[in-house]
Amino acid sequence: MICPFNQVVVVQDSGEEVTPGGIIIPDKSKNKPMRGKVYLAGPECKCVEAGDQVMFNKLGIFTDKIGDDEYVFMKEEAVLLVLNR
């Protein structure tokens, strides 16, 4: 699989929290950036590379489930922070 231009493919962390009463709060219902691991990065990406842990903005992303994993497709500009460098 090849990622074109400055596109990034991220495997999203589950990000679910469980309250003391046992209620599961999915990450999508919270108003905060999402996290994941970069699966592929296009050849024009300057700040991220495959294997990086990143935080990214919810706006301007597209998600799709392929097999058992959910992938997030975005431009490199949607990445807010690289966490592992």
Secondary structure, DSSP 8 states (H G I E B T S, - for coil): ----TTEEEEEE----EE-TTS-EE-GGGSSS-EEEEEEEE-TT-SS--TT-EEEE-STT-EEEEETTEEEEEEEGGGEEEES--
